[in-house]
Amino acid sequence: MAGKEDTYQPPDKDGWSFYHLQRTLMNKKPLFKGEEKRGFIQQYFTQRWQYVVSDIFDLRWYLSLRIYIEEDSFDVRWKRSRGFSQQEQWLIYKNGIVIGKANTVMNVKNISKLKEVIFFEIEEETWTTNALTVTSSISLMRDNKKEGLLRRNHLISNVQSINVTDDRSEYIMALILHSYYFK
């Protein structure tokens, strides 16, 4: 499966895309814009026991990501402020500097509607990514306006297609985090 991800070539795509077939290995997955490789995505765990727990129980706890998009390097580092919280939290570094944070929004309303939400605070802006648990489409919303969408190429495909209103690397990073954590 890792070999398929490494050799993925997008079929006639204009937007951003990556191939997400397996969740266990921590190999680098190429990120493309059109047919040109523009970066990569790599999940990691800060401690080995976190990887073992996540793998054995198929959980996304402790998930951290390194995302390289052209000249931008993101480190989305897992952190939890309370030990048994249901809210996952991440610090977001861009080119080695903290630019913001993100956290899941797990509340009764979202859980009852089977809605997945991550709230982002990046520099002076806020936005959310959200999706229904039963669908594969993820929307990025800022000021009640859709700024981006990540979806599978088709129902049985592992190709993730990303379309954003502009090629803002922060938007792409946010959609990728949501995809890795919830999907």
Backbone as CSV, one residue per row, in Angstrom:
resi,resn,N_x,N_y,N_z,CA_x,CA_y,CA_z,C_x,C_y,C_z
1,MET,0.823,-1.201,0.000,0.000,0.000,0.000,0.866,1.264,0.000
2,ALA,1.957,1.231,0.783,2.853,2.387,0.829,3.468,2.632,-0.543
3,GLY,3.776,1.556,-1.252,4.325,1.686,-2.598,3.358,2.355,-3.549
4,LYS,2.075,2.014,-3.436,1.060,2.655,-4.276,0.980,4.153,-3.987
5,GLU,1.066,4.522,-2.701,1.022,5.943,-2.340,2.240,6.684,-2.884
6,ASP,3.416,6.046,-2.782,4.656,6.678,-3.255,4.666,6.889,-4.760
7,THR,4.038,5.981,-5.504,4.081,6.065,-6.962,2.830,6.701,-7.562
8,TYR,1.955,7.221,-6.734,0.721,7.846,-7.224,1.036,8.989,-8.189
9,GLN,0.362,9.003,-9.299,0.404,10.097,-10.260,-1.031,10.523,-10.520
10,PRO,-1.348,11.794,-10.323,-2.741,12.233,-10.489,-3.205,12.127,-11.942
11,PRO,-4.390,11.585,-12.143,-4.941,11.465,-13.498,-5.690,12.734,-13.903
12,ASP,-5.064,13.559,-14.697,-5.723,14.749,-15.252,-6.435,15.593,-14.210
13,LYS,-5.732,15.986,-13.184,-6.287,16.828,-12.121,-5.789,18.253,-12.310
14,ASP,-6.627,19.224,-11.989,-6.190,20.619,-12.002,-5.807,21.068,-10.599
15,GLY,-6.560,20.610,-9.603,-6.357,21.056,-8.234,-5.317,20.234,-7.501
16,TRP,-5.348,20.329,-6.189,-4.436,19.615,-5.311,-4.969,18.211,-5.081
17,SER,-4.057,17.244,-4.906,-4.500,15.885,-4.616,-3.385,15.082,-3.959
18,PHE,-3.808,14.039,-3.248,-2.876,13.060,-2.691,-3.610,11.734,-2.577
19,TYR,-2.848,10.681,-2.438,-3.390,9.328,-2.374,-3.237,8.840,-0.944
20,HIS,-4.369,8.523,-0.299,-4.359,8.138,1.112,-4.980,6.751,1.239
21,LEU,-4.119,5.729,1.168,-4.595,4.359,1.180,-4.459,3.704,2.547
22,GLN,-3.356,3.932,3.221,-3.119,3.293,4.516,-2.848,4.349,5.584
23,ARG,-3.171,4.009,6.838,-3.010,4.955,7.941,-1.962,4.514,8.944
24,THR,-1.372,3.355,8.775,-0.467,2.822,9.783,0.970,3.297,9.611
25,LEU,1.496,3.204,8.394,2.889,3.567,8.158,3.070,5.079,8.180
26,MET,4.265,5.490,8.531,4.534,6.930,8.628,5.393,7.410,7.462
27,ASN,5.159,6.849,6.283,5.910,7.260,5.108,5.403,8.606,4.591
28,LYS,6.207,9.233,3.741,5.823,10.513,3.144,4.920,10.243,1.950
29,LYS,3.787,10.941,1.927,2.855,10.802,0.810,2.967,12.048,-0.060
30,PRO,3.207,11.869,-1.355,3.347,13.031,-2.238,2.053,13.841,-2.324
31,LEU,2.218,15.148,-2.419,1.102,16.089,-2.578,1.292,16.772,-3.927
32,PHE,0.266,16.723,-4.751,0.359,17.238,-6.114,-0.564,18.424,-6.328
33,LYS,-0.137,19.311,-7.220,-1.034,20.317,-7.805,-1.021,20.032,-9.288
34,GLY,-2.169,19.618,-9.785,-2.208,19.124,-11.158,-1.380,17.859,-11.230
35,GLU,-0.478,17.794,-12.174,0.384,16.624,-12.322,1.769,16.849,-11.725
36,GLU,1.986,17.996,-11.089,3.298,18.343,-10.546,3.346,18.135,-9.038
37,LYS,4.371,17.419,-8.581,4.547,17.205,-7.149,4.958,18.533,-6.514
38,ARG,4.195,18.964,-5.495,4.440,20.250,-4.852,4.727,20.122,-3.370
39,GLY,4.787,18.898,-2.846,5.065,18.729,-1.432,4.801,17.308,-1.002
40,PHE,4.685,17.135,0.316,4.345,15.828,0.852,3.700,15.964,2.211
41,ILE,3.095,14.856,2.659,2.411,14.778,3.951,3.012,13.582,4.684
42,GLN,3.306,13.773,5.964,3.829,12.669,6.759,3.255,12.750,8.163
43,GLN,2.597,11.668,8.592,2.136,11.629,9.976,3.289,11.166,10.846
44,TYR,3.258,11.577,12.111,4.273,11.106,13.058,3.698,11.150,14.460
45,PHE,4.393,10.511,15.371,4.013,10.497,16.773,5.229,10.939,17.567
46,THR,5.034,11.776,18.572,6.171,12.311,19.322,6.840,11.250,20.191
47,GLN,6.110,10.208,20.555,6.691,9.118,21.344,6.243,7.782,20.753
48,ARG,7.128,6.805,20.799,6.852,5.505,20.173,5.602,4.827,20.746
49,TRP,5.374,4.922,22.057,4.209,4.269,22.653,2.908,4.838,22.089
50,GLN,2.901,6.113,21.686,1.705,6.704,21.099,1.369,6.029,19.764
51,TYR,2.392,5.742,18.996,2.207,5.046,17.723,1.624,3.655,17.962
52,VAL,2.166,2.941,18.940,1.716,1.579,19.240,0.248,1.594,19.679
53,VAL,-0.117,2.485,20.590,-1.504,2.578,21.067,-2.444,2.920,19.918
54,SER,-2.081,3.892,19.113,-2.928,4.298,17.989,-3.094,3.176,16.982
55,ASP,-2.016,2.440,16.729,-2.072,1.365,15.749,-2.898,0.181,16.257
56,ILE,-2.669,-0.241,17.480,-3.379,-1.397,18.039,-4.881,-1.149,18.118
57,PHE,-5.269,0.023,18.603,-6.685,0.316,18.809,-7.318,1.089,17.650
58,ASP,-6.545,1.317,16.574,-7.017,2.057,15.404,-7.626,3.408,15.798
59,LEU,-6.883,4.144,16.605,-7.314,5.456,17.073,-6.474,6.540,16.413
60,ARG,-6.985,7.743,16.360,-6.246,8.873,15.799,-5.664,9.756,16.905
61,TRP,-5.717,9.280,18.145,-5.109,10.038,19.233,-3.632,10.242,18.927
62,TYR,-3.091,11.294,19.421,-1.659,11.600,19.321,-1.204,11.936,17.904
63,LEU,-2.104,12.104,16.963,-1.733,12.357,15.578,-1.029,13.702,15.429
64,SER,0.127,13.684,14.822,0.844,14.888,14.423,1.177,14.746,12.951
65,LEU,1.293,15.869,12.253,1.573,15.840,10.813,2.674,16.829,10.453
66,ARG,3.484,16.426,9.500,4.407,17.344,8.821,3.858,17.475,7.412
67,ILE,3.607,18.704,7.017,3.038,18.962,5.699,3.920,19.999,5.017
68,TYR,4.432,19.625,3.856,5.258,20.538,3.069,4.481,20.899,1.818
69,ILE,4.248,22.213,1.654,3.523,22.714,0.493,4.391,23.792,-0.128
70,GLU,5.012,23.459,-1.234,5.970,24.317,-1.919,7.027,24.794,-0.924
71,GLU,7.120,26.077,-0.660,8.162,26.568,0.257,7.725,26.598,1.720
72,ASP,6.482,26.264,1.992,5.985,26.278,3.370,6.090,24.901,4.015
73,SER,6.549,24.900,5.258,6.663,23.662,6.029,5.797,23.815,7.275
74,PHE,4.826,22.919,7.428,3.929,22.942,8.582,4.251,21.762,9.496
75,ASP,4.249,22.023,10.784,4.328,20.976,11.796,3.065,21.128,12.632
76,VAL,2.144,20.198,12.469,0.879,20.217,13.205,1.076,19.228,14.344
77,ARG,1.402,19.757,15.516,1.856,18.947,16.643,0.732,18.734,17.655
78,TRP,0.430,17.456,17.904,-0.616,17.096,18.850,-0.244,17.561,20.251
79,LYS,-1.250,18.065,20.966,-1.074,18.440,22.371,-2.433,18.353,23.026
80,ARG,-2.436,17.986,24.265,-3.697,17.936,24.995,-3.479,18.638,26.323
81,SER,-4.341,19.593,26.630,-4.164,20.348,27.869,-4.774,19.632,29.074
82,ARG,-5.790,18.797,28.846,-6.404,18.024,29.928,-6.291,16.542,29.607
83,GLY,-5.964,15.749,30.605,-5.676,14.339,30.413,-6.765,13.516,29.758
84,PHE,-8.008,13.627,30.190,-9.065,12.764,29.664,-10.111,13.548,28.876
85,SER,-9.683,14.590,28.216,-10.580,15.396,27.410,-10.936,14.669,26.116
86,GLN,-12.135,14.904,25.621,-12.516,14.363,24.313,-12.115,15.318,23.198
87,GLN,-11.589,16.458,23.554,-11.166,17.446,22.569,-9.688,17.252,22.238
88,GLU,-9.405,16.957,20.984,-8.010,16.872,20.539,-7.537,18.280,20.210
89,GLN,-6.275,18.533,20.464,-5.717,19.863,20.228,-4.375,19.735,19.528
90,TRP,-4.058,20.735,18.714,-2.788,20.774,18.010,-2.227,22.190,18.036
91,LEU,-0.915,22.305,18.140,-0.210,23.563,17.891,0.251,23.513,16.449
92,ILE,0.154,24.634,15.767,0.509,24.661,14.353,1.717,25.580,14.163
93,TYR,2.772,24.987,13.617,4.001,25.706,13.314,4.105,25.851,11.802
94,LYS,4.508,27.022,11.357,4.780,27.238,9.939,6.213,27.728,9.824
95,ASN,7.018,26.989,9.109,8.437,27.311,8.947,9.121,27.525,10.292
96,GLY,8.755,26.694,11.274,9.389,26.703,12.590,8.825,27.687,13.597
97,ILE,7.825,28.474,13.221,7.247,29.491,14.103,5.787,29.141,14.382
98,VAL,5.375,29.217,15.658,3.979,28.942,16.008,3.098,30.016,15.384
99,ILE,2.124,29.566,14.582,1.197,30.527,13.959,-0.223,30.366,14.454
100,GLY,-0.489,29.279,15.195,-1.856,29.097,15.662,-2.085,27.756,16.312
101,LYS,-3.373,27.452,16.431,-3.761,26.196,17.060,-5.065,25.714,16.443
102,ALA,-5.355,24.443,16.712,-6.597,23.841,16.232,-7.111,22.887,17.295
103,ASN,-8.417,22.688,17.309,-8.990,21.709,18.228,-10.293,21.162,17.665
104,THR,-10.559,19.890,18.004,-11.829,19.309,17.605,-12.933,19.947,18.440
105,VAL,-14.123,19.963,17.897,-15.282,20.497,18.612,-16.256,19.335,18.801
106,MET,-16.087,18.661,19.939,-16.945,17.522,20.273,-17.952,18.002,21.310
107,ASN,-19.187,18.180,20.874,-20.251,18.542,21.803,-21.499,17.732,21.461
108,VAL,-22.483,17.810,22.282,-23.696,17.007,22.106,-24.345,17.291,20.756
109,LYS,-24.399,18.562,20.375,-25.040,18.938,19.117,-24.322,18.296,17.927
110,ASN,-22.999,18.407,17.871,-22.246,17.834,16.746,-22.303,16.317,16.741
111,ILE,-22.190,15.709,17.917,-22.219,14.246,18.002,-23.581,13.707,17.576
112,SER,-24.656,14.361,18.006,-25.998,13.879,17.647,-26.275,14.035,16.151
113,LYS,-25.647,15.017,15.509,-25.835,15.222,14.070,-24.780,14.482,13.242
114,LEU,-23.916,13.687,13.930,-22.813,12.986,13.267,-21.964,13.961,12.463
115,LYS,-21.648,15.083,13.096,-20.890,16.140,12.439,-19.490,16.219,13.042
116,GLU,-18.486,16.239,12.173,-17.088,16.358,12.586,-16.662,17.813,12.377
117,VAL,-16.060,18.427,13.400,-15.654,19.828,13.297,-14.275,20.017,13.929
118,ILE,-13.435,20.769,13.240,-12.169,21.238,13.815,-12.161,22.754,13.691
119,PHE,-11.854,23.425,14.790,-11.796,24.882,14.863,-10.333,25.313,14.777
120,PHE,-10.032,26.271,13.921,-8.664,26.763,13.713,-8.556,28.227,14.098
121,GLU,-7.486,28.563,14.790,-7.099,29.952,15.041,-5.695,30.107,14.473
122,ILE,-5.599,30.779,13.339,-4.315,30.976,12.669,-4.067,32.472,12.585
123,GLU,-2.998,32.901,13.251,-2.660,34.306,13.356,-3.891,35.080,13.822
124,GLU,-4.449,35.938,13.038,-5.600,36.736,13.481,-6.926,36.225,12.918
125,GLU,-6.922,35.068,12.287,-8.125,34.552,11.642,-8.630,33.280,12.326
126,THR,-9.924,33.031,12.152,-10.508,31.777,12.625,-11.312,31.168,11.481
127,TRP,-11.328,29.852,11.430,-12.162,29.144,10.496,-12.388,27.732,10.999
128,THR,-13.282,27.008,10.349,-13.563,25.626,10.744,-13.508,24.725,9.516
129,THR,-13.207,23.469,9.786,-13.431,22.430,8.789,-14.543,21.566,9.351
130,ASN,-15.436,21.118,8.490,-16.525,20.277,8.978,-16.974,19.301,7.903
131,ALA,-17.518,18.200,8.387,-18.028,17.157,7.498,-19.006,16.307,8.278
132,LEU,-19.880,15.647,7.569,-20.724,14.645,8.194,-19.933,13.347,8.242
133,THR,-20.092,12.597,9.310,-19.350,11.356,9.499,-19.579,10.379,8.353
134,VAL,-20.764,10.356,7.797,-21.113,9.383,6.760,-20.713,9.813,5.347
135,THR,-20.163,11.005,5.178,-19.741,11.458,3.853,-18.223,11.605,3.824
136,SER,-17.690,11.758,2.630,-16.247,11.921,2.513,-15.853,13.369,2.195
137,SER,-16.804,14.253,1.998,-16.502,15.651,1.688,-16.264,16.454,2.956
138,ILE,-15.213,17.266,2.923,-14.867,18.131,4.050,-14.874,19.571,3.544
139,SER,-15.593,20.452,4.238,-15.659,21.864,3.856,-14.825,22.702,4.798
140,LEU,-14.199,23.733,4.253,-13.487,24.712,5.060,-14.294,26.006,5.000
141,MET,-14.738,26.482,6.159,-15.603,27.658,6.223,-14.912,28.790,6.969
142,ARG,-14.970,29.984,6.408,-14.453,31.183,7.066,-15.466,32.300,6.857
143,ASP,-15.911,32.901,7.941,-16.913,33.974,7.879,-18.152,33.540,7.087
144,ASN,-18.657,32.326,7.363,-19.839,31.763,6.707,-19.703,31.635,5.191
145,LYS,-18.463,31.556,4.719,-18.202,31.403,3.294,-17.314,30.184,3.094
146,LYS,-17.667,29.349,2.116,-16.855,28.162,1.838,-15.583,28.588,1.114
147,GLU,-14.434,28.289,1.752,-13.129,28.638,1.179,-12.423,27.433,0.573
148,GLY,-12.894,26.222,0.899,-12.232,25.045,0.359,-13.055,23.787,0.546
149,LEU,-12.674,22.754,-0.198,-13.363,21.482,-0.142,-12.359,20.368,-0.404
150,LEU,-12.390,19.334,0.427,-11.607,18.122,0.200,-12.605,16.991,0.055
151,ARG,-12.432,16.191,-0.976,-13.333,15.053,-1.180,-12.596,13.952,-1.909
152,ARG,-13.132,12.764,-1.766,-12.602,11.650,-2.533,-12.943,11.847,-3.995
153,ASN,-12.078,11.340,-4.832,-12.306,11.438,-6.269,-13.624,10.787,-6.665
154,HIS,-13.914,9.602,-6.122,-15.222,8.958,-6.218,-15.341,7.993,-5.049
155,LEU,-16.468,7.364,-4.893,-16.810,6.618,-3.686,-15.773,5.580,-3.261
156,ILE,-15.221,4.821,-4.181,-14.275,3.765,-3.792,-12.818,4.165,-4.029
157,SER,-12.567,5.421,-4.295,-11.216,5.896,-4.564,-10.531,6.345,-3.280
158,ASN,-9.221,6.207,-3.239,-8.438,6.735,-2.126,-7.730,8.016,-2.521
159,VAL,-8.061,8.555,-3.671,-7.504,9.827,-4.120,-8.297,10.943,-3.457
160,GLN,-7.597,11.803,-2.726,-8.219,12.942,-2.056,-7.977,14.188,-2.909
161,SER,-9.030,14.848,-3.333,-8.933,16.053,-4.156,-9.227,17.270,-3.293
162,ILE,-8.400,18.297,-3.443,-8.559,19.520,-2.656,-8.749,20.690,-3.612
163,ASN,-9.801,21.457,-3.370,-10.027,22.695,-4.115,-10.183,23.810,-3.096
164,VAL,-9.403,24.868,-3.255,-9.477,26.021,-2.365,-9.665,27.276,-3.201
165,THR,-10.246,28.317,-2.583,-10.539,29.539,-3.328,-9.255,30.223,-3.804
166,ASP,-8.226,30.133,-3.028,-6.897,30.524,-3.490,-5.934,29.455,-2.978
167,ASP,-4.738,29.443,-3.452,-3.812,28.381,-3.069,-3.138,28.669,-1.737
168,ARG,-3.890,29.092,-0.781,-3.355,29.380,0.542,-2.949,28.093,1.239
169,SER,-1.692,27.980,1.583,-1.182,26.744,2.168,-1.847,26.427,3.505
170,GLU,-2.274,27.427,4.257,-2.949,27.197,5.537,-4.280,26.467,5.338
171,TYR,-5.011,26.825,4.280,-6.272,26.159,3.986,-6.041,24.688,3.630
172,ILE,-5.054,24.447,2.801,-4.736,23.080,2.387,-4.339,22.253,3.603
173,MET,-3.493,22.815,4.476,-3.070,22.132,5.699,-4.280,21.784,6.569
174,ALA,-5.226,22.700,6.718,-6.404,22.479,7.560,-7.254,21.325,7.021
175,LEU,-7.469,21.290,5.727,-8.264,20.215,5.131,-7.564,18.862,5.266
176,ILE,-6.244,18.857,5.132,-5.485,17.613,5.284,-5.567,17.114,6.726
177,LEU,-5.425,18.000,7.711,-5.537,17.588,9.114,-6.892,16.941,9.375
178,HIS,-7.957,17.574,8.918,-9.303,17.015,9.117,-9.407,15.630,8.482
179,SER,-8.904,15.489,7.275,-8.955,14.220,6.571,-8.209,13.127,7.330
180,TYR,-7.032,13.428,7.816,-6.245,12.432,8.547,-6.881,12.085,9.890
181,TYR,-7.436,13.064,10.570,-7.980,12.787,11.896,-9.325,12.049,11.831
182,PHE,-10.245,12.548,11.039,-11.598,11.986,11.052,-11.835,10.905,9.999
183,LYS,-11.228,10.978,8.877,-11.582,10.076,7.775,-10.618,8.937,7.751
